[in-house]
Amino acid sequence: MRNIILLVKLYFTGFLRINQARRGKGNGRARAIGMAVLIVALCALFFVMLCFYFYFMGIAMDTLGRAELMPVLALAAACIMTLLFSISQVGPVLFQFKDYDLQMSLPIPGKVVASSRLLIFYIQNLAFTLFIMLPALGAFAVLTGPGVWFYVTALTTLLFIPALPVIIGTVLGLLVSLLAARFRMKNLATVMGMLLLLVVVVWSVQFSMNAEAMEIGTIAAIGQAISAMLFRIYPPARLYYAAVFEENILSLLVFLVLPLALSGLYALLVGKWMPALHTALTTTRSRTAFRTGAMDATTPLMALYKRDIRRYFASPIYVMNTMTGPLLLLLLSGYLALQGGDMLAALLPELAAWLPVFLPLVPAVLLIMGCTTGVALSMDGPYLEYMKGYPLRARLVLWSKLLVNLTFSLPTLLISVLVLAAALGVPWQSIPLALLIGTGYVLLISALGLLINLYFPKLEWNNETEVVKRSLGTFLTNLCGMLLVILPGIALYAIGSPDIAPYLLLALLALGNLSAYLILERRGEALFFAL
Amino acid sequence: MLRITQFSKTYKGGKKAVDDLSLHIAPGDVFGFIGHNGAGKTTTLKACAGILDFDAGEILIEGRSIKAEPVACKQGMAFLPDEPMLYPYLTGIQYLNFICDIYRVDGETRKRRITYYAALLEIEADLGNLISAYSHGMKQKLALVSALAHEPRLLMLDEPFVGLDPKVAFTVKQIFSDFCREGRAIFFSTHVLDVAEKLCNKVAIIKAGKLAACGNMDEIRGDRSLETIFMELSENA
């Protein structure tokens, strides 16, 4: 156990630049402290928002006489998210970490290394679970004033909630990774397999929600239907419900013991086969009969672009994280086209005049989620220093990274705007304007992401998940992007003129783009070489 | 070819890595840069390669300042770090193609040079494999082929002989000799004093960021071995 704790401690010492903040010197320390303060402040802000959100949801549930469903809903949401995270991160976090060779060469059993990686994964997901569950449980306690049993069981089970989805997600993700490793294009196969698995999980959740038409004749029936739906979405939620709210001791024991037993089994089996699993996931096929053939020359920009595209597809976690938004956008467009967007227009008749304005905003939001530039430089990590030795202006390196994002975003934007316009019955005259606005957003977020990455790089990392999922680049790019869509959207709606609004938005976007690209042009070179 | 004048570099926190260093590497020189760990060799090489900014002094490559005209300077040189940083997700040939594109080498020329150097270093058969599957030595060979493929006039290398097997090390020494015979120059750091003694016509010894000795190998060495000189300077300077 001592060694597991040592390895976990080692990992978290480098996590979120904590050690740099504590022991660094000069600008590095100030920067690390600044980042830590920013992260804590933003987390606190979201936490307070969640408290209010769950409080009002609790009031709504209380009117149905089922306030206890609110924490169960939070549990199901947290567990499904944990399951999805676990599936997608299993490779880089559990097996393909940078110091694998070092750790496996130490005189400690493989099961200790496996347990420490699982524990790291669990702790990260526990933080997320606490973030969701504490406001929900707090709101429930304030609204209903429950007895001692609730406090004891709710607090005890809290630590066990993420364990089960972590184990299930890890095993599923591992199976997909191992299967994909048998293919020649291993990374692509991993991405496809992971995406398929995620679609299956999302589809099964959706299926569970629609499995039975809700009987909404009585208030009690609504509560019954919601609880049945939650238990279908995440079956262990029934155990949690019985343990915490029905005071069922057997359910409590099963809820606590099951993840412990599975974790032990996991550590035992994976620990035994850790080197074999690592080898299967990391080795590549080799041929020894290569002959140099004809070679085509291309421009430095195209060479950088091709390299960046290869770098992108070499990282399943990077692809998964940035492809989800555009894929969702295409699925949503297809769904609306098949279901008939008239339904949406009929539901919100007062918004019909605003459709040309809002039409590009939906793609913009989802494409912001898929922006690759926020971490594009960070992903190059240690290689970036040697790129500075090439006879190139930094401008070319930055443009190449912009082009990668535009390669995926612009075609997706074009398809989705056309399909959405057709589905929602938007007049064809409005389509060019919608495309211009959408393109404005894509260009702006591409440049903004790159600027954010230049100012907040994370060049030293242990695995790609740290960059893709947990770096300031990703977080700030998403946050800024969302604000750039939401704030002007609300402001323009408040002005109340759907005829002028698109042109105002376009003017704002032009101004934003001009500023962002000017900064990139003037400061990009210096910022790049200062990385 | 390369002129370093009163070069100094102080890292954040006040550590002076290099202090008032001046060197001149002329065309045809194989210039060995010797010093103990942390003496400032890598810092100097990185500054010459335009990777590292510096506070004082001037570095001129073929008469051009690396600070004022970095792209023009880099176009005529190649730098190989001690740990070959090659993109693991590319195959060997993809990496070589990438480098040739960056240095604008045309298709026919790159094929000829890559085939020549890859065969010489016995790596051609592996060029179709991903770099992630390469051993340390293979990565070093690939990095060397990439540096030679665009025919730089100045080659700068940080510890180029670490990890090479004796046969490859011999080939590399041959390549270096041929390279400089054509009027180009090599500036490299090394701990292997025997190699420096046999290969270099000029040598500089650096201690704690300051130049301890510099000149023609024969003048520096006299009738003693380079190892003896190095040990004396290390202890006395």
Contacts between the chains, C-beta under 8 A, distances in Angstrom:
chain1	res1	chain2	res2	distance
A	25	B	12	7.0
A	25	B	13	4.8
A	26	B	12	4.8
A	26	B	13	5.9
A	27	B	12	6.6
A	28	B	12	7.1
A	187	B	89	7.9
A	282	B	132	7.8
A	283	B	133	7.3
A	284	B	129	7.1
A	284	B	130	4.7
A	284	B	132	5.7
A	284	B	133	4.6
A	285	B	129	7.9
A	286	B	126	7.5
A	286	B	129	4.7
A	286	B	133	5.1
A	287	B	128	5.4
A	287	B	129	6.3
A	288	B	125	4.8
A	288	B	126	6.3
A	288	B	129	7.9
A	289	B	125	6.0
A	289	B	128	7.9
A	290	B	92	7.8
A	290	B	93	6.9
A	290	B	124	6.5
A	290	B	125	5.4
A	290	B	126	6.6
A	290	B	127	4.6
A	290	B	128	3.4
A	290	B	129	7.4
A	291	B	124	7.3
A	292	B	93	6.9
A	292	B	111	6.0
A	292	B	114	5.7
A	292	B	115	4.8
A	292	B	118	6.9
A	292	B	124	6.3
A	292	B	127	6.7
A	293	B	111	7.9
A	294	B	107	6.9
A	294	B	111	6.8
A	295	B	97	6.1
A	295	B	100	7.4
A	295	B	107	4.8
A	295	B	110	5.3
A	295	B	111	4.7
A	295	B	114	7.5
A	296	B	107	5.4
A	297	B	100	6.9
A	297	B	101	6.3
A	297	B	104	7.4
A	297	B	105	6.9
A	297	B	106	5.2
A	297	B	107	4.7
A	297	B	110	7.0
A	298	B	101	5.1
A	299	B	101	7.0
A	300	B	101	5.9
A	300	B	102	5.1
A	300	B	104	7.0
A	302	B	101	7.1
A	303	B	97	7.5
A	303	B	98	5.2
A	303	B	101	3.2
A	303	B	102	5.7
A	304	B	102	7.6
A	306	B	98	7.4
A	307	B	87	6.8
A	307	B	90	6.9
A	307	B	98	5.3
A	310	B	87	7.8
A	310	B	89	5.6
A	310	B	90	6.1
A	310	B	94	7.2
A	311	B	87	6.8
A	311	B	89	5.9
A	314	B	88	7.8
A	314	B	89	3.3
A	315	B	89	8.0
A	382	B	85	6.0
A	383	B	85	5.3
A	383	B	87	6.2
A	385	B	51	5.9
A	385	B	85	7.5
A	386	B	51	7.1
A	386	B	79	7.9
A	386	B	81	6.4
A	386	B	85	4.7
A	388	B	50	6.6
A	388	B	51	4.8
A	389	B	49	4.7
A	389	B	50	6.2
A	389	B	51	5.1
A	389	B	74	6.4
A	389	B	79	5.0
A	390	B	74	6.4
A	390	B	102	5.1
A	390	B	103	8.0
A	391	B	70	7.9
A	391	B	71	4.9
A	391	B	72	7.5
A	391	B	73	7.8
A	391	B	74	3.6
A	391	B	75	4.0
A	391	B	102	7.0
A	391	B	103	6.6
A	392	B	71	6.6
A	392	B	74	7.9
A	392	B	102	6.4
A	393	B	71	6.2
A	529	B	53	6.9
A	530	B	53	7.8
